[in-house]
Amino acid sequence: MFIFCMIIIMCTNLTLMTNVINKRRQYKDLCTIKLYQMKKLIVIGFVASLLFIMSCGESPKSDNNTSETNSESPKSMLNEKPEGYDPKRGEGKYTAEMLKLDGTIDDAKAKTGEGIVGVKCASCHKMTDEKLVGPGWKGVTTRRTPEWIMNFISNPDPMIEKDPAVQAQLELCLVRMPNQGLNDDEARNILEYMLKNDK
């Protein structure tokens, strides 16, 4: 009798375990189906969003009622001759009269300028004519006036906007010169160092 009871208990347990296994399989199959449906909804939503965004753009419309055509030629991105801008002086507070250069090099100022250049300028400019990030400085004092150099290095932003030569240089270098926040003495010392470098 004991053996008979044990067999019945084992059969009952086996039946219960089979039911649990079957339920797990059904749950796993259900989860797989739900996951597939969710992926499908995500893809459909993405495609629908993409189509909506693409349809929002304006398409060029041709007006058949007008017979005139736009004969204006494309404009250069460079400002050819900005109004009120002096390409010899640049834009800023420095003038030739203010600088009063006599052709001699002040070695003390040039030495101080060399230190400032090492900290604020040397990471982008070489003292040769070789381009680093920005153009090399060799010969810059023969190509530009001292007041132009002082105005540019002390406040480059307005000159970048207005000077055609600076804009052309920007197209070559692809990096806009940041304002280094130079004071009057620092700018003057850097100019003296540039003049010494070009001697």
C-alpha positions as YAML, in Angstrom:
chain: A
units: angstrom
residues:
- id: 1
  name: MET
  ca: [0.00, 0.00, 0.00]
- id: 2
  name: PHE
  ca: [2.85, 2.34, 0.84]
- id: 3
  name: ILE
  ca: [4.36, 1.80, -2.59]
- id: 4
  name: PHE
  ca: [1.02, 2.48, -4.22]
- id: 5
  name: CYS
  ca: [0.71, 5.82, -2.37]
- id: 6
  name: MET
  ca: [4.24, 6.78, -3.36]
- id: 7
  name: ILE
  ca: [3.51, 6.09, -7.03]
- id: 8
  name: ILE
  ca: [0.37, 8.23, -6.89]
- id: 9
  name: ILE
  ca: [2.26, 11.10, -5.23]
- id: 10
  name: MET
  ca: [5.05, 10.88, -7.82]
- id: 11
  name: CYS
  ca: [2.58, 10.88, -10.69]
- id: 12
  name: THR
  ca: [0.82, 13.90, -9.23]
- id: 13
  name: ASN
  ca: [4.12, 15.76, -8.83]
- id: 14
  name: LEU
  ca: [5.14, 14.80, -12.36]
- id: 15
  name: THR
  ca: [1.84, 16.12, -13.69]
- id: 16
  name: LEU
  ca: [2.25, 19.39, -11.76]
- id: 17
  name: MET
  ca: [5.83, 19.81, -13.00]
- id: 18
  name: THR
  ca: [4.75, 19.17, -16.59]
- id: 19
  name: ASN
  ca: [2.05, 21.83, -16.22]
- id: 20
  name: VAL
  ca: [4.58, 24.35, -14.85]
- id: 21
  name: ILE
  ca: [7.00, 23.62, -17.73]
- id: 22
  name: ASN
  ca: [4.19, 24.00, -20.28]
- id: 23
  name: LYS
  ca: [3.12, 27.29, -18.70]
- id: 24
  name: ARG
  ca: [6.71, 28.58, -18.90]
- id: 25
  name: ARG
  ca: [6.93, 27.63, -22.56]
- id: 26
  name: GLN
  ca: [3.67, 29.42, -23.27]
- id: 27
  name: TYR
  ca: [4.86, 32.50, -21.40]
- id: 28
  name: LYS
  ca: [8.20, 32.49, -23.30]
- id: 29
  name: ASP
  ca: [6.38, 32.15, -26.63]
- id: 30
  name: LEU
  ca: [4.03, 34.97, -25.63]
- id: 31
  name: CYS
  ca: [6.99, 37.21, -24.67]
- id: 32
  name: THR
  ca: [8.71, 36.48, -27.99]
- id: 33
  name: ILE
  ca: [5.56, 37.42, -29.89]
- id: 34
  name: LYS
  ca: [5.14, 40.65, -27.85]
- id: 35
  name: LEU
  ca: [8.82, 41.58, -28.41]
- id: 36
  name: TYR
  ca: [8.44, 41.04, -32.16]
- id: 37
  name: GLN
  ca: [5.30, 43.20, -32.18]
- id: 38
  name: MET
  ca: [7.07, 45.96, -30.24]
- id: 39
  name: LYS
  ca: [10.02, 45.96, -32.66]
- id: 40
  name: LYS
  ca: [7.61, 46.14, -35.56]
- id: 41
  name: LEU
  ca: [5.80, 49.13, -33.99]
- id: 42
  name: ILE
  ca: [9.11, 50.94, -33.34]
- id: 43
  name: VAL
  ca: [10.21, 50.50, -36.97]
- id: 44
  name: ILE
  ca: [6.83, 51.66, -38.29]
- id: 45
  name: GLY
  ca: [6.90, 54.68, -35.96]
- id: 46
  name: PHE
  ca: [10.44, 55.60, -37.05]
- id: 47
  name: VAL
  ca: [9.56, 55.36, -40.75]
- id: 48
  name: ALA
  ca: [6.39, 57.40, -40.22]
- id: 49
  name: SER
  ca: [8.34, 60.08, -38.31]
- id: 50
  name: LEU
  ca: [10.98, 60.21, -41.02]
- id: 51
  name: LEU
  ca: [8.35, 60.61, -43.74]
- id: 52
  name: PHE
  ca: [6.64, 63.34, -41.74]
- id: 53
  name: ILE
  ca: [9.88, 65.29, -41.26]
- id: 54
  name: MET
  ca: [10.77, 64.94, -44.94]
- id: 55
  name: SER
  ca: [7.34, 66.17, -46.00]
- id: 56
  name: CYS
  ca: [7.68, 69.34, -43.89]
- id: 57
  name: GLY
  ca: [10.48, 70.79, -46.03]
- id: 58
  name: GLU
  ca: [9.68, 73.39, -48.64]
- id: 59
  name: SER
  ca: [10.10, 72.38, -52.23]
- id: 60
  name: PRO
  ca: [11.09, 74.99, -54.80]
- id: 61
  name: LYS
  ca: [7.99, 76.28, -56.54]
- id: 62
  name: SER
  ca: [8.04, 77.68, -60.01]
- id: 63
  name: ASP
  ca: [5.66, 80.46, -60.77]
- id: 64
  name: ASN
  ca: [4.53, 80.18, -64.37]
- id: 65
  name: ASN
  ca: [2.74, 83.52, -64.24]
- id: 66
  name: THR
  ca: [5.93, 85.60, -64.03]
- id: 67
  name: SER
  ca: [8.12, 85.92, -67.07]
- id: 68
  name: GLU
  ca: [11.04, 87.67, -65.40]
- id: 69
  name: THR
  ca: [14.00, 85.61, -64.25]
- id: 70
  name: ASN
  ca: [16.44, 86.36, -61.50]
- id: 71
  name: SER
  ca: [19.43, 87.75, -63.37]
- id: 72
  name: GLU
  ca: [21.40, 88.50, -60.20]
- id: 73
  name: SER
  ca: [24.70, 86.64, -60.14]
- id: 74
  name: PRO
  ca: [25.71, 84.79, -57.00]
- id: 75
  name: LYS
  ca: [27.52, 86.99, -54.52]
- id: 76
  name: SER
  ca: [30.91, 86.12, -53.08]
- id: 77
  name: MET
  ca: [31.02, 85.29, -49.41]
- id: 78
  name: LEU
  ca: [33.91, 87.72, -49.09]
- id: 79
  name: ASN
  ca: [33.12, 91.35, -48.48]
- id: 80
  name: GLU
  ca: [34.84, 93.03, -51.41]
- id: 81
  name: LYS
  ca: [34.84, 96.61, -50.08]
- id: 82
  name: PRO
  ca: [32.99, 97.10, -46.82]
- id: 83
  name: GLU
  ca: [31.80, 100.64, -46.29]
- id: 84
  name: GLY
  ca: [33.98, 102.75, -44.01]
- id: 85
  name: TYR
  ca: [36.67, 100.10, -43.65]
- id: 86
  name: ASP
  ca: [40.30, 101.05, -44.27]
- id: 87
  name: PRO
  ca: [42.25, 97.92, -45.32]
- id: 88
  name: LYS
  ca: [45.57, 99.65, -44.55]
- id: 89
  name: ARG
  ca: [44.65, 100.44, -40.95]
- id: 90
  name: GLY
  ca: [42.05, 97.82, -40.17]
- id: 91
  name: GLU
  ca: [39.38, 98.46, -37.60]
- id: 92
  name: GLY
  ca: [40.30, 99.52, -34.11]
- id: 93
  name: LYS
  ca: [41.76, 102.28, -32.03]
- id: 94
  name: TYR
  ca: [45.37, 102.15, -33.25]
- id: 95
  name: THR
  ca: [46.63, 104.65, -35.85]
- id: 96
  name: ALA
  ca: [50.07, 105.31, -37.33]
- id: 97
  name: GLU
  ca: [50.24, 108.58, -35.39]
- id: 98
  name: MET
  ca: [49.50, 106.79, -32.16]
- id: 99
  name: LEU
  ca: [52.27, 104.20, -32.63]
- id: 100
  name: LYS
  ca: [55.04, 106.63, -33.67]
- id: 101
  name: LEU
  ca: [57.46, 104.00, -35.01]
- id: 102
  name: ASP
  ca: [60.88, 105.32, -36.00]
- id: 103
  name: GLY
  ca: [62.36, 102.17, -37.58]
- id: 104
  name: THR
  ca: [64.46, 101.09, -34.58]
- id: 105
  name: ILE
  ca: [63.74, 97.94, -32.61]
- id: 106
  name: ASP
  ca: [63.22, 98.19, -28.85]
- id: 107
  name: ASP
  ca: [64.91, 94.96, -27.68]
- id: 108
  name: ALA
  ca: [63.27, 95.06, -24.23]
- id: 109
  name: LYS
  ca: [59.80, 95.25, -25.77]
- id: 110
  name: ALA
  ca: [60.69, 92.55, -28.30]
- id: 111
  name: LYS
  ca: [61.91, 90.26, -25.50]
- id: 112
  name: THR
  ca: [58.69, 90.83, -23.53]
- id: 113
  name: GLY
  ca: [56.71, 90.26, -26.74]
- id: 114
  name: GLU
  ca: [58.52, 86.98, -27.31]
- id: 115
  name: GLY
  ca: [57.34, 85.77, -23.89]
- id: 116
  name: ILE
  ca: [53.75, 86.76, -24.63]
- id: 117
  name: VAL
  ca: [53.91, 85.05, -28.04]
- id: 118
  name: GLY
  ca: [55.17, 81.88, -26.35]
- id: 119
  name: VAL
  ca: [52.14, 81.83, -24.08]
- id: 120
  name: LYS
  ca: [49.33, 83.15, -26.30]
- id: 121
  name: CYS
  ca: [50.35, 82.75, -29.94]
- id: 122
  name: ALA
  ca: [52.92, 79.98, -30.50]
- id: 123
  name: SER
  ca: [50.36, 77.18, -30.34]
- id: 124
  name: CYS
  ca: [48.85, 78.42, -33.63]
- id: 125
  name: HIS
  ca: [51.59, 80.50, -35.35]
- id: 126
  name: LYS
  ca: [55.19, 79.86, -36.31]
- id: 127
  name: MET
  ca: [57.73, 82.63, -36.68]
- id: 128
  name: THR
  ca: [58.59, 81.29, -40.15]
- id: 129
  name: ASP
  ca: [56.35, 81.51, -43.20]
- id: 130
  name: GLU
  ca: [55.09, 77.99, -42.50]
- id: 131
  name: LYS
  ca: [51.41, 77.58, -41.59]
- id: 132
  name: LEU
  ca: [50.61, 75.81, -38.34]
- id: 133
  name: VAL
  ca: [46.96, 76.35, -37.37]
- id: 134
  name: GLY
  ca: [47.15, 79.98, -38.43]
- id: 135
  name: PRO
  ca: [49.55, 81.53, -40.95]
- id: 136
  name: GLY
  ca: [53.26, 81.89, -40.26]
- id: 137
  name: TRP
  ca: [54.44, 85.34, -39.18]
- id: 138
  name: LYS
  ca: [57.56, 85.73, -41.33]
- id: 139
  name: GLY
  ca: [57.21, 88.89, -43.42]
- id: 140
  name: VAL
  ca: [53.92, 89.97, -41.84]
- id: 141
  name: THR
  ca: [55.32, 93.43, -41.01]
- id: 142
  name: THR
  ca: [56.18, 93.97, -44.68]
- id: 143
  name: ARG
  ca: [52.73, 92.90, -45.85]
- id: 144
  name: ARG
  ca: [50.71, 94.76, -43.20]
- id: 145
  name: THR
  ca: [51.03, 98.14, -41.55]
- id: 146
  name: PRO
  ca: [51.87, 98.26, -37.83]
- id: 147
  name: GLU
  ca: [48.48, 99.79, -36.97]
- id: 148
  name: TRP
  ca: [46.71, 97.02, -38.91]
- id: 149
  name: ILE
  ca: [48.65, 94.37, -36.96]
- id: 150
  name: MET
  ca: [47.93, 96.05, -33.62]
- id: 151
  name: ASN
  ca: [44.21, 96.40, -34.41]
- id: 152
  name: PHE
  ca: [43.97, 92.79, -35.56]
- id: 153
  name: ILE
  ca: [45.82, 91.11, -32.69]
- id: 154
  name: SER
  ca: [44.05, 93.20, -30.04]
- id: 155
  name: ASN
  ca: [40.52, 92.70, -31.42]
- id: 156
  name: PRO
  ca: [40.32, 90.29, -34.39]
- id: 157
  name: ASP
  ca: [36.54, 89.82, -34.59]
- id: 158
  name: PRO
  ca: [35.49, 93.03, -36.41]
- id: 159
  name: MET
  ca: [38.37, 92.67, -38.85]
- id: 160
  name: ILE
  ca: [37.51, 89.05, -39.59]
- id: 161
  name: GLU
  ca: [34.01, 90.25, -40.49]
- id: 162
  name: LYS
  ca: [35.16, 93.14, -42.71]
- id: 163
  name: ASP
  ca: [38.65, 92.57, -44.12]
- id: 164
  name: PRO
  ca: [38.64, 90.64, -47.44]
- id: 165
  name: ALA
  ca: [42.27, 89.54, -46.98]
- id: 166
  name: VAL
  ca: [41.53, 88.13, -43.52]
- id: 167
  name: GLN
  ca: [38.45, 86.35, -44.85]
- id: 168
  name: ALA
  ca: [40.53, 84.80, -47.64]
- id: 169
  name: GLN
  ca: [43.09, 83.68, -45.04]
- id: 170
  name: LEU
  ca: [40.27, 82.21, -42.96]
- id: 171
  name: GLU
  ca: [39.19, 80.10, -45.93]
- id: 172
  name: LEU
  ca: [42.74, 78.70, -46.11]
- id: 173
  name: CYS
  ca: [43.28, 78.14, -42.40]
- id: 174
  name: LEU
  ca: [39.67, 77.15, -41.54]
- id: 175
  name: VAL
  ca: [40.11, 78.33, -37.95]
- id: 176
  name: ARG
  ca: [38.96, 81.72, -36.72]
- id: 177
  name: MET
  ca: [41.54, 83.58, -34.63]
- id: 178
  name: PRO
  ca: [40.28, 83.89, -31.05]
- id: 179
  name: ASN
  ca: [40.46, 87.16, -29.17]
- id: 180
  name: GLN
  ca: [43.37, 86.74, -26.75]
- id: 181
  name: GLY
  ca: [42.35, 89.74, -24.65]
- id: 182
  name: LEU
  ca: [45.63, 91.58, -25.18]
- id: 183
  name: ASN
  ca: [46.07, 94.94, -23.50]
- id: 184
  name: ASP
  ca: [47.82, 97.87, -25.22]
- id: 185
  name: ASP
  ca: [51.28, 97.03, -23.87]
- id: 186
  name: GLU
  ca: [51.04, 93.34, -24.76]
- id: 187
  name: ALA
  ca: [49.92, 94.13, -28.32]
- id: 188
  name: ARG
  ca: [52.74, 96.69, -28.71]
- id: 189
  name: ASN
  ca: [55.34, 94.21, -27.40]
- id: 190
  name: ILE
  ca: [54.12, 91.52, -29.80]
- id: 191
  name: LEU
  ca: [54.37, 94.01, -32.68]
- id: 192
  name: GLU
  ca: [57.95, 94.81, -31.66]
- id: 193
  name: TYR
  ca: [58.77, 91.08, -31.61]
- id: 194
  name: MET
  ca: [57.25, 90.69, -35.11]
- id: 195
  name: LEU
  ca: [59.34, 93.64, -36.35]
- id: 196
  name: LYS
  ca: [62.48, 92.06, -34.87]
- id: 197
  name: ASN
  ca: [61.62, 88.70, -36.44]
- id: 198
  name: ASP
  ca: [61.35, 90.32, -39.87]
- id: 199
  name: LYS
  ca: [64.73, 92.13, -39.66]
...
